[in-house]
């Protein structure tokens, strides 16, 4: 046998030496990569939160400036400016001129608040420096010309009784005496996003008007664009009603809309639900593919919200770029280490390979080995080759005797090589056995092989259709009994042959062997006759499955199909069979042939043993549940099992109805199908009520790869 590298001494030495080095390098790289990624993500989240705080502070600073300005304007009115219309107009103009970020400023008096409205009714032209509406009400509004920001225009305020900037602060004071500055919801005016700050003018505890400042949010938008270019971070600025009032994102339909009406609704809700807690959110962006990190911060003045966004790829991309050359260098280092180790190990194991080849020749039966040229060496290899020479000579003697035994000559013996030469004793003992016993065993073996061949042919025929219109149990059961009996015959035959080979076969053991063979042959004959009679008595029905085919199916539906095939048997009894399953039953990828035989064997076992061949009324329930596994609960209300029968129900050839023709293989077949075909488990559960309760569990998806290390045995609960 030619050894592969992994199984050779060279391979093992290479593995033991080089693998730890490779493992260490891999561990170091993995640790560096994982640590770097975690640190990068943590730092990015921290930077994201700091950026959100920076933006919030900037926005709050701009808003505070406008708020303080309106408050100063109101205080100026309350401290002597009220009633001096010309001075008030000049004051408003000065405020607007000194603050380039403001697009408008105004005073608005209540009707005849200063007792001067009558003097200005229908004034035409209006008195210079004193601006009113047609009623004479003092409503001066200075604003910048959108085409020329340096040019200031004067107009009267409009829509006073319906506007939030005036009526809002008025009602706020009249309702609860609140004199705080009101910040209106941002609005779009001539393509610009504006927000208005209004402060009430209170004289002698009476509301006489308001001072207001209009501020464009273009400066904030420019600031946000600068942040995006520098830090690769996108920003959304939300009003107190969660309307998007500024953003670096260029998605149509996003600006001026409530964020809950956009594709960002889910992300906004999650950020809002955090309350006062500060936690960076990781989520898939609805517009850009990939994962993004999101954070929020509240603007104290105006109750606005800042949301920042940064792509995960921008964070981990540099780490991945650094990792690639490191990975290449590590791979080259590992390869070099392997080559160096291989060179030194190969030099060390070269002489050992010569001995290995000699052993291989001897193991393959080649007795022509000549190792004399190596026998002179005075080291471990020389000692080993000298032992080879002795072993070769002994093997030739054994080969000669075994050849004689094989030809029927039991007269030759092997010379013992020492007091512990058990092999020679065993061969000599084997050759001394009587010829008649050998001949009888040979004849029995031929008979068993013939029977086995007949069963194999019967199994091949049955695989063309696992069910034939209602006879699945009747046909598959005797065939399963035959297969099991054949397996049992083979096992006892092997054991008998081993005893013959070792010379330990006694007359009593040989007699027991003949009895087991006779019993098994009787079971084989009866069941083969039963299967042949059933197959010939029913019409030909093609079935579109074989015992090895896997497919998707609904188990409850499939069990009902199998139940219909058993109708000819069940209809003669007073037994009801109900199959139920949990709602929303999933498709299962499994072996329909195995499931059909399991269900059929259980039902027929209940009818025959639980209900006395159907002579009693009864109910069989099958309930199917799904979790990580398929779980089948099978129960009947028949006579049940004794404690001994419950413990041995899956044992081969165990039956409580031997006199009635039972083989004792039906439940053993069920056990093997569940455990080895479906890769599951089956239990017989104890019940307080009469009847029997089987619990079966197996995977939702059955792999086509056979599992190694299957353990045969019975597990009961």
C-alpha positions in Angstrom: 0.0 0.0 0.0 1.4 3.3 -1.0 1.2 5.9 1.8 -0.1 9.4 1.2 1.9 12.2 2.4 -0.4 12.9 5.4 -0.1 9.3 6.6 3.6 8.9 6.0 6.3 9.4 8.7 7.6 12.3 6.6 4.1 13.9 6.5 3.6 13.5 10.2 6.9 14.9 11.1 6.3 17.8 8.7 2.8 18.3 10.2 4.1 18.2 13.8 6.8 20.7 13.2 5.4 23.0 10.6 1.7 23.1 11.6 2.4 24.8 15.0 4.4 27.5 13.2 1.6 28.0 10.7 -1.0 28.0 13.5 1.0 30.7 15.4 1.3 32.9 12.3 -2.3 32.4 11.5 -3.3 33.2 15.0 -1.2 36.4 15.1 -2.7 37.5 11.8 -6.2 36.7 12.9 -5.7 38.5 16.2 -4.2 41.6 14.5 -7.0 41.6 11.9 -9.8 41.2 14.5 -8.3 43.7 16.9 -7.6 46.2 14.1 -11.2 45.9 12.9 -12.7 46.2 16.3 -10.5 49.2 17.1 -11.3 50.9 13.8 -15.0 50.3 14.3 -14.9 51.6 17.9 -12.9 54.7 16.9 -15.2 55.3 13.9 -18.3 55.1 16.2 -16.6 57.5 18.6 -15.7 59.9 15.8 -19.2 59.6 14.5 -20.7 60.6 17.8 -18.2 63.4 18.2 -19.0 64.7 14.8 -22.7 64.6 15.6 -22.0 66.6 18.7 -19.9 69.1 16.8 -22.6 69.6 14.2 -25.2 69.9 16.9 -23.2 72.6 18.7 -22.8 74.5 15.4 -26.4 74.4 14.6 -27.3 75.3 18.2 -24.9 78.3 18.0 -26.5 79.6 14.9 -30.0 79.2 16.3 -29.0 80.8 19.6 -27.7 83.8 17.8 -31.1 84.3 16.1 -33.0 83.7 19.3 -30.8 86.1 21.3 -31.3 88.7 18.5 -35.1 88.5 18.6 -35.0 88.7 22.4 -32.8 91.9 22.2 -35.2 93.4 19.6 -38.2 92.7 22.0 -36.3 94.1 25.0 -35.5 97.3 22.9 -39.2 97.8 22.3 -40.0 97.2 26.0 -37.3 99.6 27.1 -38.3 102.7 25.2 -38.4 101.9 21.6 -42.1 101.0 21.5 -44.2 103.7 19.7 -41.2 105.3 18.0 -42.0 103.9 14.6 -39.2 105.5 12.6 -36.6 104.4 15.1 -38.0 100.9 15.2 -37.7 100.6 11.4 -34.1 101.8 11.5 -33.4 99.3 14.3 -34.8 96.4 12.3 -32.7 97.4 9.3 -29.6 97.6 11.4 -30.2 94.1 12.8 -30.5 92.7 9.3 -27.5 94.5 8.0 -25.3 93.3 10.9 -26.2 89.6 10.5 -25.6 88.3 7.0 -27.1 84.9 7.9 -30.5 86.6 8.5 -32.7 87.0 5.4 -35.4 89.0 7.2 -36.3 90.9 10.4 -39.5 92.6 11.6 -41.6 94.2 14.2 -45.3 93.5 14.3 -47.7 95.5 16.6 -51.1 94.6 17.7 -53.8 96.7 16.0 -53.5 100.3 17.4 -51.1 99.0 20.1 -49.3 102.4 20.2 -52.5 104.5 19.6 -51.1 105.7 16.2 -52.9 103.6 13.7 -55.5 106.2 12.9 -52.9 108.7 11.8 -51.7 106.3 9.1 -55.0 104.9 7.8 -54.9 104.8 4.0 -51.8 107.0 4.1 -50.7 107.6 0.5 -47.9 107.8 0.0 -46.8 106.3 3.3 -44.9 108.5 5.5 -41.1 108.1 5.0 -39.5 105.6 7.4 -42.8 104.5 8.9 -44.2 101.3 7.2 -47.8 100.2 7.9 -50.6 98.3 6.2 -53.8 100.0 4.9 -55.3 100.1 8.4 -52.3 102.0 9.7 -51.1 99.0 11.8 -47.3 99.1 12.3 -45.9 96.0 10.5 -42.4 96.8 9.1 -40.5 93.8 7.5 -37.0 94.3 6.2 -35.7 91.4 4.0 -32.9 90.7 1.6 -33.4 90.7 -2.2 -32.9 87.1 -3.2 -31.2 88.3 -6.5 -28.8 90.7 -4.5 -28.2 89.9 -0.9 -26.7 93.3 -0.2 -29.9 95.0 -1.2 -32.5 95.4 1.6 -36.2 95.8 0.9 -39.0 97.0 3.2 -42.5 95.6 3.0 -45.4 95.2 5.5 -46.0 91.8 7.2 -48.9 89.8 5.9 -51.2 87.0 7.2 -50.7 88.1 10.8 -53.7 86.4 12.3 -53.0 83.0 10.6 -49.3 82.9 10.8 -47.4 80.9 13.4 -44.6 83.4 13.7 -47.1 86.0 15.0 -50.3 84.3 16.2 -48.2 81.5 17.7 -46.3 83.6 20.1 -49.4 85.7 20.8 -51.5 82.6 21.8 -48.6 81.2 23.7 -48.5 84.3 25.9 -52.3 84.6 26.3 -52.7 80.9 27.1 -50.0 80.5 29.8 -48.0 83.7 30.0 -45.1 82.2 28.2 -42.6 84.8 26.9 -40.1 82.4 25.4 -38.9 82.8 21.9 -40.8 80.6 19.4 -38.9 78.8 16.6 -41.3 78.0 13.8 -41.2 74.8 11.7 -38.8 75.4 8.7 -40.5 76.2 5.4 -39.6 76.7 1.8 -39.8 80.2 0.4 -38.7 80.9 -3.2 -36.5 77.8 -3.2 -34.9 78.5 0.1 -35.4 76.7 3.5 -36.2 79.4 6.1 -36.9 79.3 9.8 -38.4 82.1 11.9 -37.6 83.1 15.5 -40.3 85.2 17.2 -40.3 86.9 20.6 -43.3 88.5 22.2 -43.2 92.3 23.1 -44.7 92.6 26.6 -45.5 96.1 28.1 -47.2 96.3 31.4 -48.0 92.6 31.3 -49.8 93.0 28.0 -49.0 91.5 24.6 -48.5 94.4 22.2 -46.6 92.7 19.4 -43.6 90.6 18.4 -40.1 90.8 17.1 -38.9 88.2 14.6 -35.9 87.2 12.6 -35.9 85.0 9.4 -32.9 82.8 9.0 -31.9 80.8 5.9 -30.5 77.3 6.5 -28.1 77.6 3.5 -25.2 78.3 5.8 -25.9 75.1 7.8 -26.2 73.1 4.5 -22.8 74.5 3.4 -21.3 73.5 6.8 -22.8 70.0 6.4 -21.2 69.6 3.0 -17.9 70.6 4.4 -18.2 67.9 7.0 -19.0 65.4 4.3 -16.0 66.2 2.2 -13.6 66.1 5.1 -14.9 63.1 7.1 -16.9 61.1 4.5 -19.9 61.5 6.7 -23.4 62.2 5.6 -25.8 64.3 7.7 -29.5 64.8 8.0 -31.0 67.7 10.0 -34.5 67.2 11.3 -37.0 69.7 12.6 -38.9 69.2 15.9 -41.6 67.6 13.7 -39.0 65.3 12.2 -39.1 67.0 8.8 -35.8 66.9 6.8 -34.6 70.6 6.7 -31.0 70.1 5.6 -29.0 67.1 4.3 -25.9 66.1 2.4 -27.8 63.2 0.7 -28.9 63.9 -2.8 -31.8 61.6 -3.0 -34.9 63.0 -4.6 -37.9 63.4 -2.4 -35.9 63.4 0.8 -35.6 67.1 1.5 -38.5 69.0 3.1 -40.3 65.7 3.8 -41.0 64.0 7.1 -38.3 61.4 7.6 -41.0 58.9 8.7 -42.5 59.3 5.2 -39.2 58.2 3.5 -37.2 55.0 3.3 -35.3 56.1 6.4 -38.4 55.6 8.5 -37.2 52.3 10.1 -33.8 53.7 11.0 -35.3 57.0 12.3 -37.7 55.0 14.6 -34.8 52.9 16.0 -32.7 56.0 16.7 -35.7 57.8 18.3 -36.5 54.8 20.5 -33.1 55.0 22.2 -34.4 58.0 24.2 -31.6 59.6 26.2 -29.3 56.6 25.6 -26.5 57.1 23.1 -25.8 54.1 21.0 -24.5 54.0 17.4 -26.9 52.0 15.2 -25.7 49.6 12.5 -28.1 49.0 9.7 -28.4 48.5 5.9 -29.0 51.8 4.2 -32.2 51.9 2.1 -30.5 53.8 -0.8 -26.9 52.7 -0.8 -25.9 49.0 -0.7 -23.9 47.9 2.3 -23.9 48.5 6.1 -23.8 52.0 7.5 -23.4 53.3 11.1 -26.0 55.9 12.3 -26.0 58.2 15.3 -28.2 61.1 16.5 -27.8 64.2 18.7 -30.4 66.7 19.9 -30.1 70.4 19.2 -31.2 72.1 22.4 -32.5 75.3 20.8 -35.4 74.5 18.5 -35.5 70.8 19.5 -34.0 69.8 16.2 -32.2 66.4 15.6 -29.0 65.7 13.8 -28.5 62.3 12.3 -25.1 61.3 10.9 -24.2 58.3 8.7 -20.9 56.6 7.7 -20.3 53.5 5.5 -18.8 50.5 7.2 -16.7 50.0 4.1 -15.0 53.3 4.6 -14.0 52.2 8.1 -12.8 48.6 7.4 -11.4 49.3 3.9 -8.0 50.6 5.0 -7.6 47.6 7.4 -8.4 45.2 4.6 -5.9 46.9 2.3 -3.2 46.5 5.0 -4.1 42.9 5.6 -3.6 41.7 2.0 0.2 42.3 1.8 0.6 40.8 5.3 -1.4 37.8 4.3 0.8 37.3 1.2 4.0 37.7 3.3 2.6 35.2 5.9 1.8 32.7 3.1 5.3 33.0 1.6 6.8 32.5 5.1 4.8 29.4 5.8 5.7 28.0 2.4 9.4 28.6 3.0 9.1 26.9 6.4 7.4 23.9 4.8 10.2 23.6 2.2 13.0 23.8 4.8 11.3 21.3 7.1 10.7 19.0 4.1 14.3 19.1 3.1 15.7 18.2 6.5 13.0 15.6 7.2 13.5 13.9 3.8 17.2 13.5 4.5 16.4 12.0 7.9 13.8 9.5 6.6 15.5 8.4 3.4 16.9 5.1 5.0 13.6 4.5 6.7 11.8 4.5 3.4 14.0 1.6 2.3 12.7 -0.4 5.2 9.1 0.7 4.6 9.3 -0.6 1.0 10.5 -4.0 2.2 7.7 -4.2 4.7 5.2 -3.3 2.0 6.5 -6.1 -0.2 6.2 -8.5 2.7 2.7 -7.3 3.5 1.7 -7.8 -0.1 2.8 -11.4 0.0 6.0 -11.0 -1.8 8.4 -13.5 -0.2 11.2 -12.8 -2.6 12.7 -10.0 -0.6 16.5 -10.1 -0.2 17.7 -7.8 2.5 21.2 -9.2 3.0 22.9 -6.0 1.9 21.3 -4.1 4.7 21.7 -6.8 7.4 25.3 -5.9 7.9 24.5 -2.4 9.2 25.0 -2.2 13.0 22.2 0.1 13.8 18.5 -0.2 14.3 17.8 -0.6 10.6 20.3 -3.5 10.4 18.5 -5.2 13.3 15.2 -4.7 11.6 16.3 -6.2 8.3 17.7 -9.3 10.1 14.3 -9.7 11.7 12.8 -9.4 8.2 14.9 -12.3 7.0 13.7 -14.5 9.8 10.1 -13.4 9.2 10.3 -14.1 5.5 11.6 -17.7 6.2 8.7 -18.3 8.6 6.2 -16.9 6.2 7.4 -19.2 3.5 6.8 -22.2 5.8 3.3 -21.0 6.8 2.5 -20.3 3.2 3.4 -23.9 2.2 1.2 -25.4 5.0 -1.7 -23.0 4.2 -1.5 -24.0 0.6 -1.8 -27.6 1.6 -4.7 -27.0 3.9 -6.4 -25.0 1.1 -6.0 -28.0 -1.2 -7.6 -30.3 1.4 -4.3 -31.7 2.8 -4.5 -31.5 6.6 -1.4 -33.6 7.2 1.3 -31.0 7.1 2.3 -28.9 10.2 4.2 -25.7 10.9 7.4 -25.9 12.9 7.3 -23.7 16.0 9.7 -20.8 16.0 9.6 -20.3 19.8 7.6 -20.9 22.9 5.3 -18.0 22.2 4.6 -18.9 18.5 0.7 -18.9 18.8 0.3 -18.7 15.0 2.0 -22.0 14.4 -0.2 -23.6 17.1 -3.3 -22.2 15.6 -2.5 -23.4 12.1 -1.6 -26.8 13.3 -4.9 -27.0 15.3 -6.9 -25.9 12.3 -5.3 -28.5 10.1 -6.2 -31.2 12.6 -10.0 -30.6 12.3 -12.0 -33.3 10.8 -12.7 -33.2 7.1 -16.3 -34.0 7.5 -16.9 -30.9 9.6 -15.2 -28.8 7.0 -17.2 -30.3 4.3 -20.5 -29.9 6.2 -19.7 -26.2 6.9 -18.9 -25.7 3.2 -22.2 -27.2 2.1 -24.1 -25.0 4.5 -22.2 -21.9 3.4 -23.1 -22.7 -0.2 -26.8 -23.1 0.8 -26.7 -19.8 2.7 -25.1 -18.0 -0.2 -27.7 -19.3 -2.5 -30.5 -18.1 -0.2 -28.7 -14.7 0.2 -28.6 -14.3 -3.6 -32.3 -15.1 -3.8 -33.0 -12.4 -1.2 -30.8 -9.9 -3.0 -32.7 -10.5 -6.2 -36.0 -10.1 -4.3 -34.8 -6.8 -2.8 -33.8 -5.6 -6.3 -37.3 -6.3 -7.5 -39.0 -4.6 -4.6 -36.9 -1.5 -5.0 -38.7 -0.8 -8.3 -41.7 0.1 -6.2 -41.8 0.5 -2.4 -45.6 0.3 -2.4 -48.0 -1.7 -4.6 -51.6 -0.3 -4.1 -52.1 -1.1 -0.4 -49.6 -3.8 0.2 -46.5 -1.8 1.3 -46.5 -3.3 4.7 -47.3 -6.9 3.6 -44.5 -6.9 0.9 -41.8 -4.8 2.6 -42.2 -6.5 6.0 -41.4 -10.1 4.8 -38.6 -8.7 2.6 -37.2 -6.8 5.6 -37.4 -9.9 7.7 -35.5 -11.8 5.0 -32.8 -9.2 4.8 -32.4 -9.2 8.6 -32.4 -13.0 8.8 -29.7 -13.1 6.0 -27.6 -10.5 7.9 -28.0 -12.7 11.1 -27.0 -15.8 9.1 -23.9 -14.0 7.8 -23.0 -12.9 11.3 -23.2 -16.3 12.9 -21.5 -17.8 9.8 -18.6 -15.4 10.3 -18.4 -16.2 14.0 -18.5 -20.0 13.2 -15.7 -19.6 10.6 -13.6 -17.7 13.1 -14.1 -20.4 15.6 -13.1 -23.0 13.1 -10.1 -21.0 12.2 -9.0 -20.7 15.8 -9.8 -24.3 16.5 -12.3 -23.4 19.3 -15.4 -24.8 17.6 -17.1 -27.4 19.8 -19.8 -29.9 18.9 -22.2 -28.0 21.1 -21.5 -24.7 19.3 -21.7 -26.4 15.9 -25.1 -27.9 16.9 -26.3 -24.4 18.1 -25.1 -23.0 14.8 -27.1 -25.6 12.8 -30.2 -24.8 15.0 -29.8 -21.1 14.3 -29.4 -21.8 10.6 -32.4 -24.0 10.6 -34.5 -21.4 12.4 -33.3 -18.6 10.1 -34.0 -20.7 7.0 -37.4 -21.4 8.2 -38.1 -17.7 8.7 -36.7 -17.0 5.3 -38.8 -19.7 3.6 -42.0 -18.6 5.3 -41.5 -14.9 4.6 -40.4 -15.5 1.0 -43.5 -17.6 0.4 -45.6 -14.8 1.9 -44.1 -12.1 -0.2 -44.4 -14.2 -3.4 -48.0 -14.9 -2.7 -48.9 -11.2 -2.1 -47.1 -9.9 -5.1 -48.8 -12.4 -7.4 -52.3 -11.7 -5.9 -52.3 -7.9 -6.5 -52.4 -5.9 -9.7 -49.3 -4.2 -11.0 -49.1 -0.6 -9.7 -46.1 1.5 -10.6 -44.7 3.7 -7.7 -42.5 6.7 -8.5 -40.0 6.2 -5.8 -37.2 3.9 -4.8 -35.8 3.2 -1.3 -32.8 5.4 -2.0 -34.6 8.5 -3.5 -34.7 11.7 -1.4 -37.3 14.4 -2.2 -39.2 17.3 -0.6 -42.5 16.3 1.0 -45.1 17.2 3.5 -45.0 14.4 6.1 -48.7 14.6 7.2 -49.9 14.6 3.6 -47.5 11.7 2.7 -48.6 9.7 5.8 -52.2 10.0 4.6 -51.2 8.7 1.2 -49.6 5.7 2.8 -52.7 5.2 5.0 -54.8 5.0 1.9 -52.6 2.2 0.6 -53.4 0.4 3.9 -57.1 0.8 3.4 -57.7 -2.8 2.4 -56.3 -3.8 5.8 -57.7 -1.1 8.1 -61.2 -1.2 6.6 -61.8 -4.7 8.0 -61.2 -3.4 11.6 -62.9 -0.9 13.9 -59.7 1.1 14.3 -59.6 4.9 13.6 -56.3 6.4 12.5 -55.8 10.2 12.7 -52.8 12.1 11.3 -52.4 15.7 12.4 -49.6 18.3 12.2 -48.8 21.8 13.5 -50.0 24.8 11.5 -47.8 26.1 8.7 -46.2 22.7 8.1 -42.8 23.0 6.4 -41.5 20.9 3.5 -39.1 18.2 4.6 -36.3 16.8 2.5 -36.1 13.2 3.4 -36.5 9.5 2.4 -40.1 8.8 1.5 -39.5 5.0 1.2 -38.2 4.8 4.7 -41.0 7.0 6.1 -43.6 4.8 4.4 -42.2 1.6 5.8 -41.8 3.1 9.3 -45.4 4.3 9.3 -46.7 1.1 7.8 -44.8 -1.1 10.3 -46.1 0.9 13.3 -49.7 0.8 12.2 -49.6 -2.9 11.4 -47.8 -3.6 14.7 -50.6 -1.8 16.5 -53.3 -3.7 14.6 -51.8 -7.1 15.1 -50.4 -6.8 18.6 -52.2 -3.9 20.2 -55.7 -4.7 19.0 -55.5 -8.5 18.5 -55.4 -8.5 14.7 -58.0 -5.8 14.6 -60.6 -7.6 16.7 -60.8 -4.7 19.1 -62.0 -1.1 18.7 -59.2 1.5 19.0 -57.7 4.8 18.0 -54.3 5.4 16.6 -53.1 9.1 16.7 -50.1 10.5 14.8 -49.1 14.1 15.6 -46.2 15.8 13.8 -44.4 18.8 15.2 -41.5 20.8 13.8 -38.7 22.7 15.4 -35.0 22.1 14.5 -36.2 18.5 13.9 -39.2 16.6 12.8 -40.9 15.2 15.9 -43.5 12.4 15.4 -45.7 11.3 18.3 -47.3 7.9 17.6 -49.8 6.5 20.1 -52.4 3.8 20.3 -54.8 2.8 23.0 -54.3 -0.9 22.6 -53.1 -3.5 25.1 -49.7 -1.8 25.4 -46.4 -3.4 26.3 -45.0 -5.1 29.4 -41.9 -3.6 30.9 -39.8 -6.4 29.4 -41.4 -6.0 26.0 -40.8 -2.2 26.2 -37.1 -2.7 26.8 -36.7 -5.3 24.1 -39.1 -4.1 21.5 -36.4 -3.1 19.0 -34.3 -6.3 19.5 -34.1 -8.5 16.4 -36.1 -11.7 16.5 -37.9 -10.6 19.7 -41.7 -11.2 19.4 -44.6 -11.9 21.7 -46.4 -13.7 18.9 -44.0 -16.4 17.8 -46.8 -18.9 17.7 -48.9 -16.7 15.4 -46.1 -16.5 12.9 -44.4 -13.3 14.1 -40.7 -13.0 13.1 -39.7 -10.3 15.6 -38.1 -8.2 12.9 -40.7 -5.5 12.2 -39.8 -3.1 15.0 -36.0 -3.8 14.5 -36.5 -2.7 10.9 -38.2 0.5 12.1 -35.4 1.2 14.5 -32.7 0.8 11.8 -34.7 3.0 9.3 -35.0 5.8 11.8 -31.5 5.7 13.2 -29.4 4.8 10.1 -31.5 5.8 7.1 -33.1 9.0 8.6 -30.2 9.8 11.0 -32.6 10.2 13.9 -33.7 8.5 17.0 -36.7 6.6 18.3 -38.0 6.0 21.9 -40.6 4.0 23.6 -42.1 6.3 26.2 -43.8 5.2 29.4 -47.5 6.0 29.6 -49.9 6.0 32.5 -52.8 5.0 30.2 -53.1 1.8 28.2 -51.5 1.6 24.8 -48.0 2.3 23.4 -46.3 5.6 22.7 -43.4 6.0 20.2 -41.5 9.2 19.8 -39.5 9.6 16.6 -37.1 12.5 15.8 -35.0 13.2 12.8 -33.5 16.2 10.8 -35.7 18.4 8.6 -33.1 18.0 5.8 -31.5 14.6 5.3 -28.0 14.8 3.9 -27.0 12.4 1.1 -23.6 12.0 2.8 -23.5 8.9 5.0 -22.6 9.5 8.6 -19.7 7.6 10.0 -19.6 6.0 13.4 -23.3 5.0 13.7 -24.0 3.3 17.0 -26.5 0.4 17.0 -28.5 -0.1 20.1 -31.7 0.5 22.0 -32.5 3.7 23.8 -35.6 3.8 26.0 -37.2 6.5 28.1 
